[in-house]
């Protein structure tokens, strides 16, 4: 399998820690810059031909729902734990919406799971 490409969009312009986890697992992380980046997640995923995307905002839904409705990416949102994200990937979701969780473990475990499931 070629390198997994993961786009990260955070409402507050963050996501750097998740990106470190993606890269630690051998993936390529693209962090969308600026405030409101979650709302541009689907656009950036399409442009980069990404394997999956991670969206962060207070509710854990806005960016994921936008990517799903604009591009048809299967999404799961409103998540609050790493395990919920792992389960969503196992269930075929490609856009994962979380409340604010800029932690390395999230990026690492999701990338590892994607490689295992799609490998």
N, C-alpha and C positions, 0 to 999 in steps of 0.2 A: 504494500500500500504506500502511495506517495504521502508526503507530509500533510498532516491534517491542518486545514486553515480555519481558524476561529476568529470571528469578528466580535468585538466587545463594545457595547454602547451603554454608557452610564449617564443618567440624567444630570449628574453633577460634574461630568467631565472626567471621572475617575476610571478605574479599571486596570491600573498598572499592576496591582498585586495579582489579580486574576491572570493577567498576561504572563507574569513570571511563572505561574503554575502551568499554564499551557505550554510554555517553552521548556520547562523542566521535564514535561512528559514527552517532549520531542515534536510538539506542534509549532505552528507559526501563528502568532497572535497579531491581530490588527486592532488597535484601540482607536475608536472613532473620537476625534478631538472635539472639545468644547462642550458647553452646557447644552442640554437637550439632545445629546448624542444618541440616546436610546431611540428617539423618533426617526433617526436616519439609519438605524441598524439594517433594515431590509435593503435599502439602497446600497449600502456598503457591502453587504453579503453578496448581492447580485453582481456588483462591479468586480469584486474579488473572486467570484465563483467559490465562495466559502463553503466548507462542509457543514458548519453549524454556527449559530450565533447565540450570544448571551446578552440579555438586556437587564439593566438595573434601574429601578425607580422606586419611589415610596411604596406603591401598590404592587409592583412587580408585574405590571401588565401592559402599560401603554405602548412601549416599543415593540413588545412581542406581538400584540394584537395588530399593530400597524403593519409589521412585516408579514403577518399571516394574511391580512386582508388585501394588502397591495400586491404581494407576490405569490401567495398561496403556500408559503412555508408552513408545515405543520407545527403548531406551537402549544406549549404548556406554560402557564403563567400563574402568578400569585404564590410562587414557591418561596420557602424560607429556609431550606436546608440543602446541603450537598446531596444527601440521599434522595431527596425528591427529584433533583436534576438527573441523577444517575438513572432513576426509574423512568423518567421522561424520555431519555435517550434510548433506553431499552424498548420503549413503546413507540419508537419511530419519530419522535419530535425532533425538529431541527432548529427551532427557536425557543430558547429557554428564558423565561422572565422571572426575575427574582426581586425581592426587596433588596435594599442596599447590603451587599455582602462582598466587598472587595478583598477577598482572601485567596492566597495562593492555593490552598487545598482545593477550592472549588474548580479552578482552572485545570489543575493537575488531574484530579479524579475524573472530571468530565472528559478531558482529552483521552485519558487512558481507557475509559469506558467506550468512547466512540471508536477507538482503534480496535478494541475487543469485539464490539458488536458488528462493526462494518468491515473489519479486517479481512 
